[in-house]
Amino acid sequence: MRNLAKKLDRDAVLQEVGTITRVDGRAFTVRTSSGDVEARRATSCLVEPDAGDRVLLSGCSEGWYVLAILARDEGEAGAAIALDGDLTVRLRSGRFVVAAQEGVEIVSGGDVSVASGRIDVNAAEGNVTLGRLTFLGTLVRAEIDKIKLFAGHLDSVVDRVAARVKRSYRFVEESDQVRAERIDYVAKKTASVHGENMLLTAEELVKIDGEQIHVG
């Protein structure tokens, strides 16, 4: 330790290799062949050092810095990039790819924003959990084999609805109401209306027309 201190007094830049023996917040105790030194992590050392790491040190009159992690025990799990403040990754050209064999997670206590000319998502299965969703778009085109929807309330306001279906079934447990200026039902074969009680009223005209009319 004294030998290293004397060398640093001459404003020389030194390099040493050592092993981290203690981590105290942002300060590290590194054991070298010349003794133990207190060091800080250099800004360019993105991977966060940990106890037991074999590191490269650089010393100057300002103190000692951990420049890089040379080796880590195989039993230790992975590595962490820990920084203070904002982090920006900027590519002047080319593509940016994040690939992982077992999974990728993005966790934020604040907002997560994605801005792109196009977004493609491909997955065998997906889950989305949102407390509230606001969607603004021009066109939605979907090709889905089966849809199941469970909702407490469904309110929709649209200018036009057009649907082409092969078979349609609707089961209403309580009341079913339609308010329209004009209603037109056309059946090619049979139109049936059944009810325990049926009321048909009109303010001006009620017309029944058919080749045969059976009442009762």
C-alpha positions in Angstrom: 0.0 0.0 0.0 2.8 2.5 0.9 4.8 1.5 -2.2 1.8 2.3 -4.4 1.1 5.6 -2.7 4.7 6.7 -3.2 4.5 5.8 -6.9 1.3 7.8 -7.3 2.8 10.9 -5.7 5.0 11.2 -8.8 1.9 11.7 -11.0 2.7 8.6 -12.9 -0.1 6.5 -14.4 0.1 2.9 -13.1 -1.7 -0.3 -13.8 -2.2 -3.2 -11.5 -4.2 -6.5 -11.5 -6.0 -7.5 -8.4 -9.0 -9.2 -6.8 -11.9 -7.3 -5.2 -12.2 -8.4 -1.6 -14.8 -5.9 -0.4 -17.6 -3.8 -1.9 -18.9 -0.8 -0.1 -21.4 1.0 -2.3 -19.3 2.6 -5.1 -16.0 1.9 -3.4 -14.0 -1.3 -3.8 -11.1 -2.8 -1.9 -8.8 -4.5 -4.3 -6.0 -6.9 -3.2 -2.9 -6.6 -5.4 0.6 -8.0 -5.3 1.7 -4.7 -3.8 -1.0 -4.5 -1.2 -4.7 -3.5 -0.8 -6.0 -0.3 -2.5 -9.3 1.5 -2.4 -10.6 2.1 -5.9 -13.7 3.4 -7.7 -15.2 2.1 -10.8 -14.2 3.9 -14.0 -17.0 5.4 -16.0 -16.0 3.3 -19.0 -16.3 0.1 -16.9 -20.0 -0.7 -17.6 -20.2 -4.0 -15.9 -20.6 -3.6 -12.2 -17.7 -5.2 -10.3 -18.4 -7.6 -7.5 -16.4 -9.3 -4.7 -14.1 -12.0 -6.1 -13.7 -10.4 -9.5 -10.3 -10.3 -11.0 -9.9 -6.7 -12.2 -7.6 -4.3 -14.0 -6.7 -1.2 -12.1 -5.3 2.1 -13.2 -3.9 4.6 -10.7 -3.0 8.3 -10.9 -2.7 11.2 -8.5 -6.5 11.3 -8.3 -6.7 7.7 -7.0 -7.3 4.2 -8.3 -10.0 3.1 -10.7 -11.3 -0.3 -11.8 -11.0 -0.2 -15.6 -12.3 -3.6 -16.5 -13.3 -7.0 -15.1 -10.8 -9.6 -16.3 -12.4 -12.7 -14.9 -15.3 -13.8 -12.7 -15.9 -17.2 -11.0 -17.9 -19.5 -13.2 -20.3 -20.1 -10.4 -21.3 -16.4 -10.2 -24.6 -15.6 -12.1 -24.2 -13.3 -15.1 -23.3 -9.6 -15.0 -25.0 -6.3 -14.3 -24.6 -3.0 -16.1 -25.3 -0.4 -13.4 -25.1 3.3 -14.1 -26.2 6.6 -12.5 -28.2 9.0 -14.7 -29.5 8.6 -18.2 -28.2 6.1 -20.7 -28.4 6.6 -24.4 -27.4 4.0 -27.1 -27.1 5.7 -30.4 -26.3 4.0 -33.7 -25.3 6.2 -36.6 -26.1 3.4 -39.0 -27.0 -0.2 -39.0 -29.5 -2.2 -36.8 -29.7 -2.7 -33.1 -30.5 -6.3 -32.0 -31.2 -7.7 -28.5 -31.1 -11.5 -28.5 -31.4 -13.9 -25.6 -31.9 -17.6 -25.4 -34.2 -17.7 -22.3 -36.0 -14.3 -22.3 -35.9 -10.5 -22.4 -37.5 -8.3 -19.8 -38.0 -4.5 -19.8 -38.9 -3.1 -16.4 -39.5 0.6 -15.6 -41.1 2.5 -12.8 -42.0 5.3 -15.2 -43.0 5.4 -18.8 -41.9 3.1 -21.6 -42.2 4.7 -25.1 -41.7 3.1 -28.5 -41.6 5.1 -31.7 -41.1 3.4 -35.0 -42.2 3.4 -38.6 -43.4 -0.2 -38.2 -43.7 -2.7 -35.3 -43.8 -6.5 -35.8 -44.6 -8.8 -32.9 -44.4 -12.6 -33.5 -45.1 -15.0 -30.6 -46.7 -18.3 -30.0 -48.6 -17.0 -27.0 -49.1 -13.6 -25.5 -50.6 -11.9 -22.4 -51.4 -8.2 -22.0 -52.5 -6.8 -18.6 -53.5 -3.2 -18.6 -55.4 -1.1 -16.1 -56.6 1.3 -18.8 -56.0 1.3 -22.6 -56.4 4.2 -25.1 -56.0 3.3 -28.7 -56.0 5.8 -31.6 -55.7 4.5 -35.1 -56.9 4.7 -38.7 -57.4 1.1 -39.7 -57.5 -2.3 -37.8 -57.3 -5.5 -39.9 -57.4 -8.7 -38.0 -57.6 -12.4 -39.1 -58.6 -14.5 -36.1 -59.8 -18.0 -35.8 -61.7 -17.7 -32.6 -62.5 -14.8 -30.2 -63.8 -15.0 -26.6 -64.8 -11.8 -24.8 -65.8 -11.4 -21.2 -66.8 -7.9 -20.1 -69.0 -6.2 -17.5 -70.0 -3.4 -19.8 -69.6 -2.7 -23.5 -70.3 0.7 -25.0 -69.6 1.5 -28.6 -70.3 4.6 -30.8 -69.8 4.1 -34.5 -71.1 5.7 -37.7 -71.6 2.4 -39.6 -71.5 -1.3 -38.8 -71.5 -3.9 -41.6 -71.1 -7.6 -40.8 -71.2 -10.7 -43.0 -71.6 -14.0 -41.1 -72.7 -17.5 -42.0 -74.5 -18.2 -38.7 -75.4 -15.8 -35.9 -76.7 -16.6 -32.4 -77.5 -14.2 -29.6 -78.9 -15.1 -26.2 -80.2 -12.3 -24.0 -81.3 -13.2 -20.5 -83.3 -10.0 -19.8 -84.3 -7.2 -22.1 -83.3 -6.5 -25.7 -84.2 -3.0 -27.0 -83.7 -1.4 -30.4 -84.3 2.3 -31.2 -84.1 3.1 -34.9 -85.6 5.4 -37.5 -86.2 2.5 -39.8 -86.0 -1.3 -39.3 -86.0 -3.7 -42.2 -85.9 -7.4 -41.8 -85.8 -9.7 -44.9 -85.7 -13.5 -44.8 -85.4 -15.6 -47.9 -87.3 -18.5 -46.4 -88.9 -18.3 -42.9 -89.1 -15.5 -40.4 -90.4 -16.6 -37.0 -91.3 -14.5 -33.9 -92.4 -16.3 -30.7 -93.3 -14.9 -27.4 -95.6 -15.4 -24.4 -97.2 -12.1 -25.2 -96.8 -10.0 -28.3 -97.9 -6.4 -28.9 -97.9 -4.7 -32.3 -98.8 -1.0 -32.4 -98.5 1.7 -35.0 -99.5 5.4 -35.0 -100.8 5.3 -38.5 -100.9 2.0 -40.4 -100.5 -1.7 -39.8 -100.5 -3.9 -42.9 -100.4 -7.7 -43.1 -100.0 -9.1 -46.7 -99.6 -12.7 -47.7 -101.1 -15.4 -49.9 -102.5 -17.1 -46.7 -103.1 -15.5 -43.3 -103.9 -17.7 -40.4 -105.1 -16.2 -37.1 -105.6 -18.4 -34.0 
